[in-house]
């Protein structure tokens, strides 16, 4: 098998090792006319998340936890069948897997620090509301 366009970097210096990727090809239902009936252009890329040594332990735990519903025996599978060519579908599947892993291994966002609204801002808002009410009350034609 030919090497793809280089190792697919997840984030920083961590990348997907070619040896741990399992490929499966089948007939695609996508575009291709009569050609689609004879060629195995659909790609299924499988990556054993539970057994991999290429991810840092913290990332691995995070990914296993976040992808729990998508994993089958610790293995994540990604399919691609948009393109007519198997090569382009392989590229698409690799990009999808790399971006999925980058997303699920990202550290959780920092918790939001509560801040108080400054008193001056609140007072100004109430003053403007009062002013607006006065303007509207002045429009009613009671004094005519």
ABEGO torsion letter per residue (X at the ends): XBBBAEBBBABEABBBBAAABBBBBBBBABBGEAAAAABBABBBBBBBAAABAABBAAAAAAAAAAAAAABBGGBBBBBBAABABAAAAAAAAAAAAAAAAAAAABBBBBBBBBBBBBAAAAAAAAAAAAAAAAAAAAABBAAX
